[in-house]
């Protein structure tokens, strides 16, 4: 914000997104493994409630509430692991990823797919299967990473490359 001049929205630095997702995956894998071991019944029930909240938000096409419930789910996994600080760290590195995430939700079926992925994570946690929970979380977060090129292609004006140059459609 520049007084008396206006507001400028910075573009999303494309080169930073991959690294942020890698960091997030590493931290969340630790959290979900430990949450699979430590989560209480009430914590697991609370996680199911967050998934239901996501389903309701998807049905209502309420993207803001969907994102809030999505973040709450991941924060609750870290809390159940006994590592709430993991989610605080993830939040620090995923700022640009969150901006990009908002561009993914208009994709047909995306919100429902995310709720199914969360349900797979939680089902493995309930079975106390840390390795399956990690695999499900990895699959969930890989989907975001795999959508990067598509999102950039559809929204070229929202991104800059590592040199601060606009990223043009079809140019890698």
C-alpha positions in Angstrom: 0.0 0.0 0.0 1.5 3.3 -1.1 -0.3 6.3 0.5 -2.0 8.5 -2.1 -0.9 6.2 -4.9 -2.9 3.0 -4.4 -2.4 -0.6 -3.6 -0.4 -3.2 -5.6 -0.9 -6.9 -5.2 2.4 -8.7 -5.7 2.5 -11.7 -8.0 3.1 -15.2 -6.7 6.8 -16.2 -6.9 6.5 -19.5 -8.8 10.0 -20.6 -8.0 9.2 -20.6 -4.3 6.2 -22.8 -4.4 7.9 -26.2 -4.9 10.3 -25.6 -2.0 7.4 -24.5 0.3 5.5 -27.7 -0.6 8.5 -29.9 0.1 9.0 -28.3 3.5 5.3 -28.6 4.3 5.3 -32.3 3.3 8.3 -33.1 5.5 6.8 -31.4 8.5 3.3 -32.8 8.1 4.6 -36.3 7.6 6.3 -36.1 11.0 3.0 -34.8 12.5 0.8 -37.4 11.0 3.1 -40.2 12.0 3.0 -39.1 15.6 -0.7 -38.3 15.6 -1.3 -41.8 14.4 0.3 -43.0 17.5 -0.9 -40.4 20.0 -4.3 -39.1 18.9 -7.1 -39.4 21.5 -10.6 -40.6 20.6 -11.9 -37.0 21.1 -9.2 -35.6 18.8 -10.1 -38.1 16.1 -13.8 -37.3 16.5 -12.9 -33.6 16.1 -11.0 -34.3 12.9 -14.0 -36.1 11.5 -16.1 -33.0 12.4 -13.6 -30.8 10.4 -14.0 -33.1 7.4 -17.7 -32.9 7.6 -17.4 -29.1 7.8 -15.4 -29.2 4.6 -18.1 -31.3 2.9 -20.7 -28.8 3.9 -18.6 -25.9 2.7 -18.0 -27.7 -0.6 -21.7 -28.4 -1.1 -22.4 -24.7 -0.4 -19.4 -23.7 -2.7 -18.1 -21.7 0.3 -14.4 -21.6 -0.6 -13.4 -19.4 2.4 -14.9 -21.8 4.9 -13.5 -24.7 3.0 -10.0 -23.3 3.4 -10.6 -22.5 7.0 -11.7 -26.0 7.7 -8.8 -27.4 5.6 -6.3 -25.4 7.7 -8.0 -26.4 10.9 -7.7 -30.1 9.9 -4.0 -29.8 9.4 -3.5 -27.8 12.6 -5.5 -30.4 14.5 -3.3 -33.2 13.2 -0.2 -31.3 14.5 -2.0 -30.8 17.8 -2.9 -34.5 18.1 0.8 -35.3 17.4 1.8 -33.1 20.3 3.6 -30.8 18.0 1.4 -27.7 17.5 4.5 -25.7 16.6 4.8 -27.8 13.4 1.6 -26.1 12.0 3.0 -22.7 13.0 6.1 -23.4 11.0 4.1 -24.7 8.1 2.0 -21.5 8.1 5.2 -19.5 7.8 6.4 -21.3 4.7 3.1 -21.8 2.9 2.1 -18.1 2.5 2.6 -18.1 -1.2 1.2 -21.6 -1.5 -2.0 -20.4 0.1 -2.3 -17.7 -2.5 -2.0 -20.4 -5.2 -4.4 -22.8 -3.4 -7.2 -20.3 -3.8 -6.8 -20.7 -7.6 -7.3 -24.5 -7.4 -10.8 -24.6 -5.7 -12.8 -23.6 -8.8 -11.7 -26.9 -10.4 -14.6 -29.2 -10.7 -14.6 -31.8 -7.9 -11.5 -30.4 -6.2 -13.1 -29.7 -2.8 -14.7 -33.1 -2.6 -11.5 -34.8 -3.6 -9.6 -33.0 -0.8 -12.2 -34.1 1.7 -11.7 -37.7 0.5 -8.0 -37.4 0.8 -8.4 -36.0 4.4 -10.7 -39.0 5.2 -8.0 -41.4 4.0 -5.4 -39.7 6.2 -7.8 -39.9 9.2 -8.8 -43.5 8.5 -5.2 -44.6 8.7 -4.7 -42.5 11.8 -7.6 -44.3 13.5 -6.1 -47.6 12.6 -2.8 -46.4 14.2 -1.1 -47.0 10.9 1.5 -44.2 10.7 3.0 -45.4 7.5 -0.4 -45.5 5.7 -1.3 -42.1 7.2 2.0 -40.7 5.9 1.3 -42.1 2.4 -2.2 -40.6 2.4 -0.9 -37.2 3.5 1.9 -37.4 0.9 -0.7 -38.2 -1.8 -2.9 -35.3 -0.6 0.0 -32.8 -0.7 1.4 -34.2 -3.9 -1.9 -33.2 -5.6 -1.2 -29.6 -4.9 2.3 -29.8 -6.2 1.1 -31.6 -9.4 -1.4 -28.9 -10.1 1.2 -26.1 -10.1 1.9 -26.1 -13.8 -1.8 -26.2 -14.7 -2.6 -23.4 -12.3 0.2 -21.3 -13.7 -0.9 -22.0 -17.3 -4.5 -20.9 -16.6 -3.5 -17.8 -14.5 -0.3 -16.5 -16.0 -0.8 -12.9 -14.8 -0.8 -14.1 -11.1 2.8 -15.4 -11.2 6.4 -14.3 -11.6 9.4 -16.5 -12.1 12.5 -16.4 -9.9 13.9 -13.3 -11.8 10.8 -11.3 -11.1 9.7 -11.5 -14.8 6.1 -12.3 -15.6 5.6 -16.0 -16.4 3.9 -16.3 -19.8 1.5 -19.1 -20.8 3.2 -22.0 -22.4 6.7 -20.8 -21.3 8.6 -22.8 -18.7 
